[in-house]
Amino acid sequence: MSAAATPSGGEAGSRRGTTARSPRRLPPARLRAAAINQLLAQLYPQPQTALQHANPLQLLIATILSAQCTDERVNRVTPQLFARYRTAQDFAQADLTELEALIRPTGYYRNKARLIRDCCAELVARHGGTVPRTLEELVRLPGIGRKTANVVLGDAFGVPGITVDTHVKRLARRLGLTRHTDPVKIEYALMKLLPPAEWTRFSHRLILHGRTVCHARKPRCEVCLLASLCPKIGVMTSKNRRPPPRRLQQS
């Protein structure tokens, strides 16, 4: 482990009555973020979105479909979908019943079908059917929020951005990099901790780590490379986890 990845220094915990059992000292958030990113780079050197796509439009559609759905399931749906609809004009003119049937396995298919058609209609009307390259233009499209916009910008156009999904939200707080719960505030907080060139990769690394190691309910802290840098905020231990309620016995 390099010097940058070794916890040292940090806030001194100046409260009176501090004992040997006080919480261990950790480096400030900026130094810890750099160290965390460096360690995660060892595990995920070339991270990228798991959504399969051949162009920015396909990534945009796939990201819309990924809401409340796994990337794996989206990838099972999109080959047939993209074979049927190849351009924004095709999606804008799609029959809703047919589109709904193709994307039904992703869940919320009626709402997603309308969003896709409306979004592509706006792409045709305002951008000549081409996916725009700025966050401001992307978030004006129906169904496109900052998360989707940052995915498209980072993976389709190489424009740096922090993508805050459920994994990034959980790990950013658990690792003590932010106290915010609002995704936009988390995005801005993480942007201040790392250089822009690392924003997209750092997002993907947190997502991958959240999927493979730092699970929501049962994080694998015993095998986590970040254990020495993690305050484990929100992680329940065997000592403070409440036991399940006892069943009432029949009298």
Helices and strands as residue ranges (DSSP letters): G 3-5, H 29-43, H 56-65, H 71-84, H 88-92, H 96-103, G 104-106, H 109-127, H 135-138, H 146-156, H 166-174, H 183-193, H 196-212, G 221-223, G 227-229
